[in-house]
Amino acid sequence: QNDKKHTKYIKPYLKNSLLLHIGGSMLEEEAQDTEREKMKYMEQNCPPVSIPDCMHQLQELCRKLHRQIDLVDEERFDMEVKVNKSNKEIDDLKVLVQDLKGKFKKPALKRVRMSADAMLAALLGSKHKVSLDLRANLKQVKKEVKDDEKQTGDWRKNIQDKAGMDGRKKMFETEA
């Protein structure tokens, strides 16, 4: 019975290690395949270079290599542009999918009439009983009564005094 209990725990361990072993061997095979493909590509596209003896042939070889480098650079640039364009399209599609998944109607907000005391009570909770009397902190200012307002009497007389150029001159002299 003791052996049966232990084998119950050992079997999953053996399965996991067997899976790890198989996975490791598959990774090694993939690495060898990619190495073989690289070598095959290099043999096809990069023939062995024979260094010429004279200067003229060497210059021709350099020109030929420069032309090949330019062609490879153009291909690389074209590939980079295609990859960047594809990445941008993928990002745009991801954003579009997120927008489609995350669409929901926002409820219309209702205006709530609440006094300042009620708002503070709602924000601070019932622990803080703060009375917000805004007018209590204001200074009392007494209104000064102007001399013109003190004059009471016939309003027609004041208008006749101010009429004409003499009246205007008096007005400016009294203000200044």
Disulfide bonds with the S-S distance in Angstrom:
none
